């Protein structure tokens, strides 16, 4: 995460909170000095029961929301400095014009800063890779086709 010229008043560490496909994960904490480097892979898995048409999956993803938050560990519960929200379909499968030409390459988005954050909006650079597989659900067990 870059934010040229911004110096944080509070020196407590920061982390990135990610909510995708109904699951929440967070990165390790990093020092409160820009640029922030989160060199991590976060894995999100979800099984969609009763979906046979890929178009139905696309519709479900359009109604789901992906949320990313930059949080500083200021007691008692932490302070949200910036957020980014987008429907999960566009987050996982952005339009080709938003990428550099190939799936999985780095993307850049501007986060929306909170009232607690002074300066310009932070820019988040990241990449996503998605895998979709078919499976048969039988007696609670998944069998890959």
Secondary structure as UniProt FT lines:
FT   TURN            4..5
FT   STRAND          14..20
FT   TURN            21..22
FT   STRAND          23..26
FT   TURN            49..50
FT   HELIX           54..63
FT   STRAND          65..72
FT   TURN            75..77
FT   STRAND          79..87
FT   HELIX           88..92
FT   HELIX           96..98
FT   TURN            103..104
FT   STRAND          107..110
FT   STRAND          112..113
FT   TURN            115..116
FT   STRAND          123..126
FT   STRAND          135..138
FT   TURN            139..140
FT   STRAND          141..144
//
